[in-house]
């Protein structure tokens, strides 16, 4: 029996020695595979740009290709907004939820088959809750199939200059068996964000919380995954993305004093590190843009032409009605009378001078 125990013990020891290296090798292979997809601390790649001009303010491995995860829903939003502008669809159009949309997992608003919602409500679900089921419902409404909508996404990417991006899904979920992952770069996503600023995209991306099925007895409370909203002054977009292999990514924008910056961070291992780095990039970018912005010329003030008051002149008292004429007539009359009197006196004087002298008679009575 003792020999049997020794044989068994020896067999187990040999088996353990053989199995241990193989297990270690498998573990090492798995770790290596994960590390290739996940970012190096603090991120896989990042870029910071001036939203107005597209000028790069900071970049660190900005053309690395990696899965952007749910950030690709920004392309969904762009396509829908363009379709609305072209009147191909309307924001108040009714979308009937299909079984295909209702069965999508991950982040969702739990759409049920045959429920009906407007395009507008589904866009809020897409951006605030990052709802994968809403993404499928919208894609089917616009293009008929998910594949046709993906074609629209790739076509638009080429049009706006996203040269290192290829979409394979409408939602950004990890690829299933036989599927390929969506691929993009920080630089390409920044380009997409600049394009979205030409549209009414911030209406959806700036919302922190919003009820879904607001008229129901128990509305579903949606909460934005972008934690910079409300925690970074001026932040009003855009979108986060995450799954295990892709890591934590974000496309963010903020505006202050008429200046706007866009920061994209790809593949952080830690959400808090991703958010901290993004805040730092936006703060640096806005500070630089505000510092170097040309002074805003004051708007020319329109002043009424100054009217110079006329020099004050001594006012003559206006004569009472008829007074002027009365005075003028009296003056003329006085002149005429004066001349007449003068002529009369002169005539009298002449007569007196020319009169002969008469001798006085003597008064005999007194003589």
C-alpha positions as CSV (number, residue, x, y, z in Angstrom):
1,X,0.0,0.0,0.0
2,X,2.8,2.4,0.9
3,X,4.3,1.8,-2.5
4,X,1.0,2.6,-4.1
5,X,0.7,5.9,-2.1
6,X,4.2,6.8,-3.2
7,X,3.4,6.1,-6.8
8,X,0.2,8.1,-6.7
9,X,1.9,11.1,-5.0
10,X,4.8,11.0,-7.6
11,X,2.3,10.9,-10.5
12,X,0.4,13.9,-9.1
13,X,3.6,15.8,-8.6
14,X,4.7,15.2,-12.2
15,X,1.3,16.2,-13.5
16,X,1.4,19.4,-11.6
17,X,4.8,20.3,-12.8
18,X,3.7,19.7,-16.4
19,X,0.4,21.7,-16.0
20,X,1.8,24.8,-14.3
21,X,3.9,26.1,-17.2
22,X,1.0,25.6,-19.6
23,X,-1.4,27.5,-17.3
24,X,1.1,30.3,-16.8
25,X,1.6,30.5,-20.6
26,X,-2.2,30.8,-21.1
27,X,-2.4,33.5,-18.5
28,X,0.5,35.4,-20.1
29,X,-1.1,35.2,-23.5
30,X,-4.5,36.5,-22.2
31,X,-2.8,39.4,-20.4
32,X,-0.8,40.3,-23.5
33,X,-4.0,40.3,-25.7
34,X,-5.8,42.5,-23.2
35,X,-2.9,45.0,-22.9
36,X,-2.8,45.4,-26.7
37,X,-6.4,46.7,-26.7
38,X,-6.4,48.6,-23.4
39,X,-4.6,51.9,-23.0
40,X,-1.4,52.6,-21.4
41,X,-1.9,54.7,-18.4
42,X,-3.3,57.4,-18.7
43,X,-4.7,56.8,-22.2
44,X,-4.0,55.2,-25.5
45,X,-4.1,58.5,-27.5
46,X,-5.5,62.0,-27.1
47,X,-5.9,65.2,-29.0
48,X,-7.0,68.8,-28.2
49,X,-8.2,71.2,-30.9
50,X,-9.7,74.7,-31.3
51,X,-13.3,74.0,-32.3
52,X,-13.4,77.1,-34.6
53,X,-10.4,76.6,-36.7
54,X,-9.5,72.9,-36.1
55,X,-6.0,74.0,-35.0
56,X,-4.3,71.3,-32.9
57,X,-3.4,72.6,-29.5
58,X,-2.1,69.3,-28.1
59,X,-1.7,65.8,-29.4
60,X,-0.3,62.5,-28.0
61,X,-0.6,59.5,-30.3
62,X,-3.7,61.1,-32.0
63,X,-3.8,58.7,-34.9
64,X,-3.8,55.4,-33.0
65,X,-6.6,53.2,-34.2
66,X,-8.8,51.7,-31.5
67,X,-12.5,50.9,-30.8
68,X,-14.3,54.1,-29.8
69,X,-17.2,52.1,-28.4
70,X,-20.4,54.2,-27.9
71,X,-18.7,57.3,-29.1
72,X,-19.8,56.2,-32.6
73,X,-23.3,57.1,-31.7
74,X,-22.3,60.7,-32.5
75,X,-22.3,59.6,-36.1
76,X,-25.8,58.3,-35.7
77,X,-26.8,61.7,-34.4
78,X,-25.1,63.6,-37.3
79,X,-26.9,61.5,-40.0
80,X,-30.3,61.9,-38.4
81,X,-29.9,65.7,-38.0
82,X,-28.9,65.9,-41.7
83,X,-31.9,63.8,-42.7
84,X,-34.2,66.1,-40.7
85,X,-32.7,69.2,-42.3
86,X,-33.3,67.7,-45.7
87,X,-36.9,66.8,-44.7
88,X,-36.3,63.1,-45.4
89,X,-37.6,62.5,-41.8
90,X,-39.0,64.7,-39.1
91,X,-38.2,64.9,-35.4
92,X,-41.8,64.3,-34.6
93,X,-42.1,61.3,-36.8
94,X,-43.4,58.2,-35.0
95,X,-41.0,55.2,-34.8
96,X,-42.5,51.8,-34.1
97,X,-40.1,49.6,-32.2
98,X,-39.2,46.3,-33.9
99,X,-38.3,43.0,-32.3
100,X,-34.8,43.5,-33.6
101,X,-34.4,46.8,-31.7
102,X,-36.1,45.5,-28.5
103,X,-33.6,42.6,-28.1
104,X,-30.4,44.7,-28.1
105,X,-28.6,44.5,-24.8
106,X,-26.0,46.7,-23.0
107,X,-26.9,50.3,-22.1
108,X,-30.6,50.7,-23.1
109,X,-34.0,52.2,-22.3
110,X,-35.6,48.8,-22.5
111,X,-37.7,49.3,-25.6
112,X,-40.5,46.9,-26.2
113,X,-41.7,45.6,-29.5
114,X,-44.5,47.7,-31.0
115,X,-43.9,50.6,-28.6
116,X,-44.0,54.0,-30.4
117,X,-41.7,57.0,-29.8
118,X,-40.8,60.1,-31.8
119,X,-37.4,60.4,-33.4
120,X,-36.7,63.3,-31.0
121,X,-37.3,61.1,-27.9
122,X,-35.1,58.4,-29.3
123,X,-32.3,60.9,-30.0
124,X,-32.4,61.9,-26.3
125,X,-32.2,58.2,-25.4
126,X,-29.3,57.8,-27.8
127,X,-27.2,60.7,-26.3
128,X,-28.2,60.8,-22.6
129,X,-28.6,57.1,-21.8
130,X,-26.4,55.9,-24.7
131,X,-29.2,53.5,-25.5
132,X,-28.2,50.7,-27.9
133,X,-31.8,49.8,-28.5
134,X,-32.5,53.4,-29.5
135,X,-29.6,53.3,-31.9
136,X,-31.0,50.2,-33.7
137,X,-34.5,51.7,-33.8
138,X,-33.3,54.9,-35.4
139,X,-31.1,53.1,-37.9
140,X,-34.0,50.9,-39.0
141,X,-36.3,53.9,-39.3
142,X,-33.8,55.9,-41.4
143,X,-32.3,53.2,-43.6
144,X,-34.4,50.1,-43.3
145,X,-31.6,47.9,-42.1
146,X,-28.6,48.2,-39.8
147,X,-26.3,47.4,-42.6
148,X,-27.7,50.1,-44.8
149,X,-27.3,52.6,-42.0
150,X,-23.7,51.5,-41.4
151,X,-23.0,52.3,-45.1
152,X,-24.4,55.8,-44.5
153,X,-22.1,56.2,-41.5
154,X,-19.0,55.2,-43.5
155,X,-20.0,57.4,-46.4
156,X,-20.4,60.4,-44.1
157,X,-17.0,59.6,-42.4
158,X,-15.3,59.9,-45.8
159,X,-17.1,63.1,-46.7
160,X,-15.9,64.9,-43.6
161,X,-12.3,63.6,-43.6
162,X,-12.4,60.8,-41.1
163,X,-9.8,58.8,-43.1
164,X,-8.8,56.3,-40.5
165,X,-12.3,55.3,-39.4
166,X,-14.4,52.2,-40.3
167,X,-17.8,51.5,-38.7
168,X,-19.2,48.0,-38.5
169,X,-22.1,48.7,-36.1
170,X,-24.7,51.4,-35.3
171,X,-24.1,51.2,-31.5
172,X,-20.4,50.5,-30.8
173,X,-20.9,47.3,-28.8
174,X,-18.2,44.7,-28.7
175,X,-18.2,42.6,-31.9
176,X,-20.0,39.3,-31.8
177,X,-18.7,36.1,-33.4
178,X,-17.7,36.7,-37.0
179,X,-18.1,40.5,-36.6
180,X,-15.4,43.2,-36.7
181,X,-14.9,46.0,-34.2
182,X,-15.6,49.6,-35.0
183,X,-12.3,51.5,-35.5
184,X,-11.4,55.2,-35.3
185,X,-8.8,57.6,-34.0
186,X,-8.8,60.5,-31.6
187,X,-8.2,62.9,-34.5
188,X,-11.1,61.5,-36.6
189,X,-13.5,61.7,-33.7
190,X,-12.4,65.4,-33.1
191,X,-13.3,66.0,-36.8
192,X,-16.7,64.4,-36.2
193,X,-17.3,66.7,-33.2
194,X,-16.4,69.8,-35.2
195,X,-19.0,68.7,-37.8
196,X,-21.6,68.2,-35.2
197,X,-21.2,71.8,-33.9
198,X,-22.7,73.0,-37.2
199,X,-25.9,71.3,-36.2
200,X,-28.3,71.4,-33.2
201,X,-26.3,68.6,-31.6
202,X,-25.6,70.3,-28.2
203,X,-29.4,70.3,-27.6
204,X,-29.0,66.5,-27.0
205,X,-25.5,66.1,-25.7
206,X,-25.7,68.8,-23.0
207,X,-28.5,67.1,-21.0
208,X,-27.5,65.5,-17.7
209,X,-30.8,63.8,-16.8
210,X,-34.1,63.3,-18.5
211,X,-37.1,61.0,-18.1
212,X,-37.9,58.5,-20.8
213,X,-41.6,57.5,-21.2
214,X,-42.3,60.7,-19.3
215,X,-46.1,60.1,-19.5
216,X,-46.1,56.6,-18.1
217,X,-46.8,55.7,-14.5
218,X,-43.1,54.9,-13.9
219,X,-40.8,56.9,-16.2
220,X,-37.3,55.6,-16.8
221,X,-34.7,58.0,-15.5
222,X,-31.9,58.5,-18.0
223,X,-28.5,59.8,-16.7
224,X,-25.7,61.0,-18.9
225,X,-22.5,59.0,-18.7
226,X,-20.5,62.2,-19.4
227,X,-19.5,63.2,-15.9
228,X,-17.9,66.5,-17.1
229,X,-21.4,67.9,-17.5
230,X,-22.0,70.0,-14.4
231,X,-18.5,69.4,-13.2
232,X,-16.5,71.4,-15.7
233,X,-17.5,74.9,-16.4
234,X,-18.8,75.3,-19.9
235,X,-18.9,71.6,-20.8
236,X,-22.0,70.8,-23.0
237,X,-21.0,67.6,-24.9
238,X,-20.3,65.2,-26.4
239,X,-20.2,61.5,-25.6
240,X,-18.4,58.7,-23.7
241,X,-17.7,55.2,-24.7
242,X,-16.6,52.0,-22.9
243,X,-16.3,48.3,-23.1
244,X,-13.7,46.1,-21.4
245,X,-11.4,45.6,-24.4
246,X,-11.8,49.2,-25.7
247,X,-11.3,50.8,-22.3
248,X,-12.8,54.2,-21.3
249,X,-13.0,56.9,-24.1
250,X,-14.5,60.3,-24.3
251,X,-15.1,63.1,-26.8
252,X,-15.8,66.3,-24.8
253,X,-16.2,70.0,-25.6
254,X,-16.5,73.2,-23.5
255,X,-16.9,76.9,-24.2
256,X,-15.9,80.0,-22.3
257,X,-15.7,83.7,-23.3
258,X,-16.6,83.0,-27.0
259,X,-13.9,80.3,-27.2
260,X,-14.5,76.5,-27.6
261,X,-12.2,73.6,-27.3
262,X,-12.6,69.9,-28.2
263,X,-10.7,67.1,-26.4
264,X,-10.8,63.4,-27.3
265,X,-9.2,60.8,-25.1
266,X,-9.1,57.1,-26.2
267,X,-8.7,53.9,-24.2
268,X,-8.1,54.9,-20.6
269,X,-7.9,52.0,-18.1
270,X,-9.7,54.0,-15.5
271,X,-12.7,56.3,-15.9
272,X,-11.5,58.8,-13.3
273,X,-8.1,59.1,-14.9
274,X,-9.9,59.6,-18.3
275,X,-12.1,62.4,-16.9
276,X,-9.2,64.1,-15.1
277,X,-7.0,64.1,-18.2
278,X,-9.9,65.4,-20.3
279,X,-10.6,68.2,-17.8
280,X,-6.9,69.2,-17.8
281,X,-6.8,69.3,-21.6
282,X,-10.0,71.4,-21.9
283,X,-8.8,73.8,-19.2
284,X,-5.4,74.2,-20.9
285,X,-7.0,74.7,-24.3
286,X,-9.5,77.3,-23.2
287,X,-6.9,79.2,-21.3
288,X,-4.7,79.3,-24.4
289,X,-7.5,80.3,-26.7
290,X,-8.8,83.0,-24.5
291,X,-5.2,84.4,-24.0
292,X,-4.4,84.5,-27.7
293,X,-7.8,85.6,-28.9
294,X,-7.7,88.9,-30.8
295,X,-9.4,91.7,-28.9
296,X,-13.0,92.1,-29.8
297,X,-13.4,95.4,-31.5
298,X,-16.2,97.4,-29.8
299,X,-19.3,97.8,-31.9
300,X,-19.4,101.2,-33.4
301,X,-21.9,103.3,-31.5
302,X,-24.4,105.1,-33.6
303,X,-24.6,108.7,-32.3
304,X,-27.1,111.2,-33.5
305,X,-25.4,114.1,-35.1
306,X,-24.8,116.8,-32.6
307,X,-26.9,119.9,-33.2
308,X,-25.1,123.0,-32.1
309,X,-27.4,125.4,-30.4
310,X,-27.4,128.8,-32.1
311,X,-25.7,131.6,-30.3
312,X,-28.0,133.3,-28.0
313,X,-29.2,136.6,-29.4
314,X,-30.9,139.4,-27.7
315,X,-34.5,139.0,-28.3
316,X,-36.5,142.0,-29.1
317,X,-39.9,142.0,-27.5
318,X,-42.4,141.2,-30.1
319,X,-44.9,144.1,-30.4
320,X,-48.4,143.4,-29.6
321,X,-50.8,142.8,-32.4
322,X,-51.1,146.0,-34.5
323,X,-48.7,147.9,-32.4
324,X,-46.0,148.1,-35.0
325,X,-48.2,149.6,-37.6
326,X,-49.6,152.1,-35.1
327,X,-46.1,153.4,-34.2
328,X,-45.0,153.7,-37.8
329,X,-48.1,155.7,-38.7
330,X,-47.7,158.0,-35.6
331,X,-44.1,158.7,-36.5
332,X,-44.8,159.7,-40.0
333,X,-47.7,161.8,-38.8
334,X,-45.4,163.6,-36.3
335,X,-42.8,164.2,-39.0
336,X,-45.4,165.7,-41.3
337,X,-46.9,167.8,-38.6
338,X,-43.4,169.0,-37.5
339,X,-42.5,170.0,-41.0
340,X,-45.8,171.8,-41.5
341,X,-45.3,173.7,-38.3
342,X,-41.8,174.6,-39.2
343,X,-42.9,175.9,-42.6
344,X,-45.7,177.9,-41.0
345,X,-43.4,179.5,-38.5
346,X,-40.9,180.3,-41.2
347,X,-43.7,181.9,-43.2
348,X,-44.8,184.0,-40.2
349,X,-41.3,185.0,-39.6
350,X,-40.8,186.2,-43.2
351,X,-44.0,188.2,-43.0
352,X,-43.0,189.9,-39.9
353,X,-39.7,190.8,-41.2
354,X,-41.0,192.2,-44.4
355,X,-43.8,194.3,-42.9
356,X,-43.2,198.1,-43.1
357,X,-42.8,200.0,-39.9
358,X,-45.8,202.2,-38.9
359,X,-45.2,205.3,-36.9
360,X,-47.0,205.6,-33.7
361,X,-49.6,208.4,-33.3
362,X,-49.1,210.7,-30.5
363,X,-51.7,210.6,-27.8
364,X,-52.9,214.2,-27.7
365,X,-54.7,213.7,-24.6
366,X,-51.6,213.1,-22.8
367,X,-49.5,215.7,-24.6
